[in-house]
Amino acid sequence: MERFEMSFKNKRVRIWFLVILPITVLAILLTIFLPTEMQIVPTLLLMATLVVYYAWVFMSQRKNKG
C-alpha cells in the first residue's frame, strides 16, 4: 500500500478542501434554512459531490498505475 501524504502538495487533499469542504458547509446551511419537505436536497447534493470526487480519485489512481 502506498503512503498517503496529508499536505497541500497532494492534489487529492487540495481538491478535497476546495470541493468537499465547501459543499459540506453549504449542505449544513441548506439543512438549517430549507423547509422540512426540502431536507432531501442537501443530502443529495452532498452524496452527488462525494460520488463524483471518489470517482475522480478512482480514475486518477487507475490512470497513474496503467
Phi, psi and omega in degrees: 000133182281155181281140180257124180266117181267075177212169181285358172286335180279126183296323179297320179292317179299314180296321179299313181291330181277335185245302188292315182298311178296324178294324177295316177297316177299318179296321177296315179296319178295322178298322180289317191263343180280151176293164186303321183289346180255013184293345179286335184300310179297324179295314179295322178298313180294318179296317179297319179295317178295321178297316179295318180298310183289332172294319177297317178298314180299314180293324179294316178295319180295320179295319182289331180280330186258000000 
